[in-house]
Amino acid sequence: MRAVVAGILPGSRRALPLDAVPWGNLPHGDRARLAVHLLRTDGGPAARATDVLRGWCANDNRAAAALAVPFLIPIATDAHHPHRATALGVLSGPARARYFGVASREELLLHRTDPRRHAPDDYDDYGFEASGYPAGWSVAAARAAITADTPALLALLDDTDRTIRIDAAYVLATAADPDHSVRSALATRLAAERDAMVRAALLLAVAEITRAHAHPPTIAWLRERWHDRTEALEARLAAAIGWLCLTD
């Protein structure tokens, strides 16, 4: 999985034949290939195609969805593609070992499978998916693909469609960010953003990326955001949730 995704280089995927990668080696791989094909060619209902990918992540079977990520990013970042919003909305699912359905303070914004572990993130301690496939391989591959296309995804934060801006924030929250450049870009966008729901998404994304890449000043910054009574209530709530997930 990781070797295959690493070989799908940025800039070459738009023309890359779907059969150039071994879909059949993964559980549900052939159905994932079909979903990507439908999104690429507008050959069927886009929602049905991405619902398949989203459902596998919810059921802890994300391997095939992770392999689809490098093909979905060019669709999501194409301003003229009719299914860009649909593709973007499903992009970040495979990059999280914990599905959004969990609601505990310890796990909500944590992409690892076990919040008690603080070992280096080599992705080999994530356990197994329901199919028996190593869960960490899927998460690592999806996050690597997203990280490789960070510049194109950052541009979506300025999109005129607020749904695109919201989903772009959640996708970027899964990118590797050791130098905190993505976190800084999210905070910069927040300074210009006027939509309350987008502001909330940006704050949650900042909190999630800070869980993966510790940055104490950001924890204090989030506390200031939820204490700010001039801030929209949606954003204050998001900042408070993010702060709680980053502190004890």
N, C-alpha and C positions, 0 to 999 in steps of 0.2 A: 504493500500500500504506500508506504513512505517513499520507496524508490520510484514507483510509477508516478506519483504526484510530483516529485522533484524533477522528473524528466519532462514534465509538461511546462515548458518555460513561458514566462510572460511574453506577450506579443505574438505568439505562434498559435494560440488556441482557436482563434476565429476560423481558421481554415483547417484545423486539425480534424481529420476524420474520426468519428466516434469509435470506429472499429480499431483505431490505433492503440487503444488501451484494453486490457483484459477484463472486461466487465464480467465475463462468465466465471471468473475465479472467485467472485465474491457472492455472498448470499444476496439474492434479489438483484444481482447485477444487471441482468437482461432487462428487468423492468425499469431500473434506473436509467439505463441507456435509452429506453423508449421515452421516458419522461423528458430527458434532455433533448431528444430528437423533436418531440412535440413543441417544446419551448423554442427551439432554434428555428423550426420551419413553420410555426403557427399552424401545425397540422391537427390540432385538437384543442379541447378546453385546457387552458393553461392552469386553471385552479386545480383541476383533477390531477395534472402531472405533478404539481408541487405538493399537493395534499399527500400523495404517495410518499414523497421524500420526507415530509414533515412527520408523517405517521410512523415511519421507521425510527426516527430519532426519539419520538415519544415512547416507543416500545423497546428502546435500547438495542436497536439493530441499525446502527448508523453507517456501517462500512460502505455500502453502495452509495449512500447519500454523500459521504465524504469524497468519494471519487468523482461525483458530479460537480463538486464545488468549483474546480478549475474551469469547467465549461459554463457554469452559471454566471461567473463574474463578468465575462465579456458581454453577456446579455444584460446584466444589471447595470453596467456602466455605459451602455449604449443609449444615449438620450433619445434616439429615434426608434428603439425597439418597442413593439407593442406590449411585450411581457416583461419589461425591465422591473417594474414594481413587484410583480409576482416572483420573479427570480430572486430579487434582493431580499424579499421577505422570508425566504427559506434558507438563505446562505449560512447564517450563523448557527443553525441547529446542530450540525455535525461537529462543530468546533467546541461544543460544551459537553462534558461528560455527565453533567447534571442537567436534566431537562427543566424548563421554566416552571413546571408544575410544583416543584418543591418550594416550600414557603418558610423554612426555618431560617433564623438569623445566621446560623453557621454555614448554610449551604446555598442561599439564594443567589449570590453573585460569585460563586466559586465554580470554576470550570473543572476542578479535579473531582474524582469519584469519592475520595475519602478526605474530609476536611481536617482530620486529626493528623494527617501526614504533612510534614514540612520538608520532605526530601527534595533534592534538586529535581526539576521537572524533566525527567528523561522519558516519561510516558510509559514506562514498563511496569508500573505498579497500579495500573488502573483496573485490573481485573479483566473480565470477559463480557462480551455482549451476549444477548440471549441466544444467538446462533453459535456461540463458542469462539467467535473471532475476537482477537485482543482489542479491547476498547481503546487503549492508548494509541494504537496505530491509527485508528480512524480520527481521533481527536487531533493528533499530531499532524496528520496529512491535511486536514481541513484548515487548521490554524496556519500551517506553512503556506498553503495556497492563498489564504486571505492576506497574510503578511507580505507575500511577494507582490500583491497588487494594492498595497496600502495607498500609494499616491493617487491612483484612479478612484479609489473608494473615498478618500478624503475630499475629493472634488464634489462628491454627492452631498456633502454637508451644506453646500450653497444652492442646492436645487430649489426650484420654485415650488415643488410639490412637498408639502409637509410630511406626507407618508414616507417619501423617499428619504428625507432628512432623518426621520425617526429610525427607520430601519438601517440606514447607513451607520448611525451611531451604535446600534446594537451589534452590527457586524464588526465595526472597528474595535469594539471592546474586546474582541477575541484575538486581535492581532498581537504578535510579540512586540513589546515596546520597552526594551531595556534602557533606552535613552530618554524615555518619557516624551518623545516627540508627538505621538498620537494623543496622549493625555493633554498635552499643551494645545494641540489643534482643536480638541473638543472644547477646552476651556475658552479658547479664543472665539470659537463659533458661538458659545454661550453668551459672550459679551455683546454679540450683534443680534442674537435671536430674540424675536418678540413673541412667538407662539408659545403658550404655556406648556402644551403637551410635548413640543419638541424640546423645550428647556428641561422638562422632566426627564426625557430620554437621554439627553446629553449628560445630565448629572448622574443618572444610573450607570451610563457607560463609563464615565470617569471613575466611579466607584468600583466597577467591575475590573477595569484595567489596573486599578491601584491594588486590588487584591492579588493580582498576578505579579505586579511589579511594585513593591512597597515604595511609598513616597509620603513620609510623614507630613510635609507641608500641605498635601492635598487633603489629608484627614481634617486638619484645622480649617482648610478652605471650605470643605463641605459643611462643617459645623457652622461657619459663618453664613453659608447660604440658607440653612434651615432656620437660623435665628433672624434672618432679614425679613422684617414684617412688610417691606415694600415688594417682596418677591411674590409671584403667583403661588397660590396654595398648592397647585399640582407640583410645581418645582420644589417648594419647601418640603413637601411630603417625600419626594424622590430623594432629596438631599439627606433628609433624616434617616430614611431606610438605608441609603448608602453608608452614612456615618455609623449607624448601628452595626452594619455588617463588617466594618473595618476596625471596630473597637471591641473591648471586652467589658 
